Amino acid sequence: MKNLHIITPVKDSIASTLQTVKAIMSSTTDVQFRYTIYNDFSSEHSTAQLEKYSEEYGFELVNLSDITDHPSPNYLLVLQTAQRRAIENNADLLIVESDVIVAPDTVQRLVEGAT
């Protein structure tokens, strides 16, 4: 079965993003997944919190300010970057918005439905 890349685009919605992170990282699935948060020019405070949480919860953090100077929103760039990375790794791509909290079995059900 393919690997899975799960992404969440974020701009300053740290409280809801943290709930989403906890839900994704505690998902019960038999598929290997990489979870990446794309930080779209959040404030310095929010960026610092995301950096702290990335170490604590084990997700990858991509600060878009490191790769573009185009002001937010950068949804197209996020989609293009995530798609390229997924293709390079022969992985499926799942987008979970920062205000969505998934159930523990949601990822597994989506993977099973995609096969």
C-alpha positions as a printed Julia matrix, in Angstrom:
115×3 Matrix{Float64}:
   0.0    0.0    0.0
   1.17   3.54  -0.75
   2.46   5.9    1.86
   0.34   8.89   2.76
   1.19  12.56   3.06
  -1.21  14.52   5.25
  -1.01  18.29   5.14
  -2.61  21.17   6.98
  -2.29  24.78   5.77
  -2.24  27.21   8.72
  -2.28  30.92   9.38
  -2.46  31.95  13.02
  -5.24  29.56  14.09
  -3.05  27.84  16.67
  -5.72  26.56  19.08
  -7.72  24.77  16.4
  -4.55  23.66  14.63
  -3.29  22.01  17.8
  -6.55  20.08  18.11
  -6.15  18.97  14.48
  -2.52  17.95  15.08
  -3.45  15.88  18.12
  -6.23  14.16  16.19
  -4.03  13.36  13.17
  -1.06  12.18  15.2
  -3.23   9.87  17.29
  -4.95   8.34  14.27
  -5.08   4.56  14.18
  -4.01   3.42  10.74
  -1.88   0.7    9.23
  -0.54   3.1    6.59
   2.7    5.0    7.11
   2.06   8.72   6.92
   4.0   11.94   7.0
   2.23  14.92   8.5
   3.24  18.41   7.41
   1.95  21.78   8.55
   2.37  24.59   6.01
   2.67  27.84   7.96
   1.41  30.63   5.71
   2.99  33.74   7.25
   1.6   33.37  10.76
   2.67  35.92  13.36
   6.04  35.47  15.07
   4.28  34.22  18.2
   2.2   31.67  16.28
   5.25  30.53  14.3
   7.17  29.98  17.54
   4.28  27.92  18.89
   4.16  25.84  15.7
   7.9   25.21  15.95
   7.52  24.07  19.56
   4.58  21.8   18.7
   6.4   20.3   15.7
   9.1   19.04  18.06
   6.56  17.89  20.65
   4.2   16.06  18.27
   6.58  15.04  15.5
   5.07  16.74  12.45
   7.1   18.53   9.81
   6.74  22.29   9.72
   7.23  24.2    6.48
   7.36  27.95   6.96
   6.31  29.41   3.63
   8.28  32.55   4.46
  11.38  30.4    3.86
  10.38  29.66   0.26
   8.39  32.68  -0.95
   7.89  36.35  -0.27
   4.38  36.29  -1.73
   1.95  37.41   0.98
  -0.69  35.07   2.34
  -2.78  33.35   1.15
  -0.5   30.87  -0.6
  -2.88  27.97  -0.99
  -1.81  27.25  -4.58
   1.86  27.08  -3.54
   0.96  24.73  -0.69
  -0.97  22.45  -3.03
   1.77  22.44  -5.67
   4.52  21.79  -3.13
   2.58  19.05  -1.35
   1.62  17.39  -4.63
   5.22  17.4   -5.85
   6.44  15.89  -2.59
   3.74  13.22  -2.63
   4.53  12.24  -6.22
   8.26  12.07  -5.43
   7.48   9.65  -2.6
   4.8    7.65  -4.42
   2.34   8.74  -1.75
  -1.29   9.69  -1.67
  -2.13  13.19  -0.46
  -4.72  14.09   2.16
  -5.52  17.71   3.06
  -6.97  18.36   6.51
  -7.84  21.98   7.19
  -6.74  23.54  10.47
 -10.27  23.68  11.84
 -11.05  19.99  11.22
 -10.75  17.38  13.93
 -10.78  13.84  12.61
 -11.92  10.75  14.49
  -9.23   8.18  15.34
 -10.3    5.91  12.46
 -10.94   8.58   9.8
  -7.54   8.27   8.09
  -7.83   4.49   7.94
 -11.35   4.64   6.51
 -10.23   7.14   3.86
  -7.27   4.94   2.91
  -9.49   1.86   2.66
 -11.99   3.79   0.55
  -9.25   4.91  -1.84
  -8.07   1.4   -2.67
